[in-house]
Amino acid sequence: MSAIDCDNLWAIRPAWAEPGTRGNSPARRGFDTARRGRAGPSRRPAPSAAMSSAAMPASTATLRMLSELQAERQRAERMCDALSKYVPPQLVDRLMASPDGLSLGHETRDVTILFADIRGFTGIAEAMKGQPDRLADVVNAVLEPLSDIVLAHGGVLDKYMGDCIMAFWGAPDSDPDHARRAFDAARAMIERMPAIDAEARAVAGDDVRLPRIDIGVGLNSGDCVVGNVGSRRRWDYSVLGDPVNIASRLQQLCKTYGRSLLAGEATARRLIGAADLVEIDRTTVRGRCEAQGIYALASAAADGKAS
């Protein structure tokens, strides 16, 4: 997960500490001293060794203010880290940079959606029947590296649905390359699966005979509504629209076609010349009336066969 930039939290300070504020209180002088120290060496001549007793309160206030600012910064950074586990890091960064300037209202954006589902999960659950904690550990051993891949390719983790990940690219910040970034993430997931499978088996233990762990990935692109979804008690930053439904259907069809990755026409058009996708069928995806082109990786070696 990308680190949250909290450098601007130095700006958290009381009103009397604002530059240009009138007054000559010990706290005011202390903050000025701290601010000059952050900006660079002071141009004022060094004080004499014999510090007057009148200067002592200002020095004490400086130390106290520095300590308070440091503690406040550490609290804010911990808050950033905790918040980023529930809110996309991109939104946390924008909130920290401009708390009043971030709109989480609804807007239409051209995005690419990815669904990645663990194949054969029923067999995995059966093999670990009666061991709920270890089953959860195995699922997490798969979902965590897949999530890291999404974030490494600039995606937003929308939600986890049991053993499935939903992610998207193209919001909250516009990205003309969102389809390519999503495709690259999907390819990276597939290439990583042998190592993920081995790690999940190690987590399960030698006494558990797990079936092969693989994934099916569905990709689709198009205009979606992006923004807050939910209630006043809980909201998700998510995407809504027909392209989302098609991406989910394509992920479900991976097993039918024996493929690890299926992409919709809209995504394939955006990747002409940038990805080795070929049309393998035209079919009516459940929930749609007209036939849709279904695309898969041209190279069989690049596509781990979905179990």
Buried (B, 14 or more C-beta within 10 A) or exposed (E): EEEBEBEEBBEEBEEEBEEEEEEEEBBBBBBBBBBEEEEEEEEEEEEEEEEEEEEEBBBEBBEEBBEBBEEBBEEBBEBBBEBBEEBBBBBBBBBBEEEEEBEBEEEEBBBBBBBBBBBBBEBBBEBBEEBEEBBEBBBBBBBEBBBBBBBBBBBBBBEEEEBBBBBBBBBBBEBEBBBBBBBBBBBBBBEBBEEBBEBBBEBBEEEBEBBBBBBBBBBBBBBBBBBEBEEEEEEBBBBEBEBBBBBBBBBBBBBEBEBBBBBBBBBBBBBEEEBEBEEBBEBEBEEEEEEBBBBBBEEEEBBBEBB
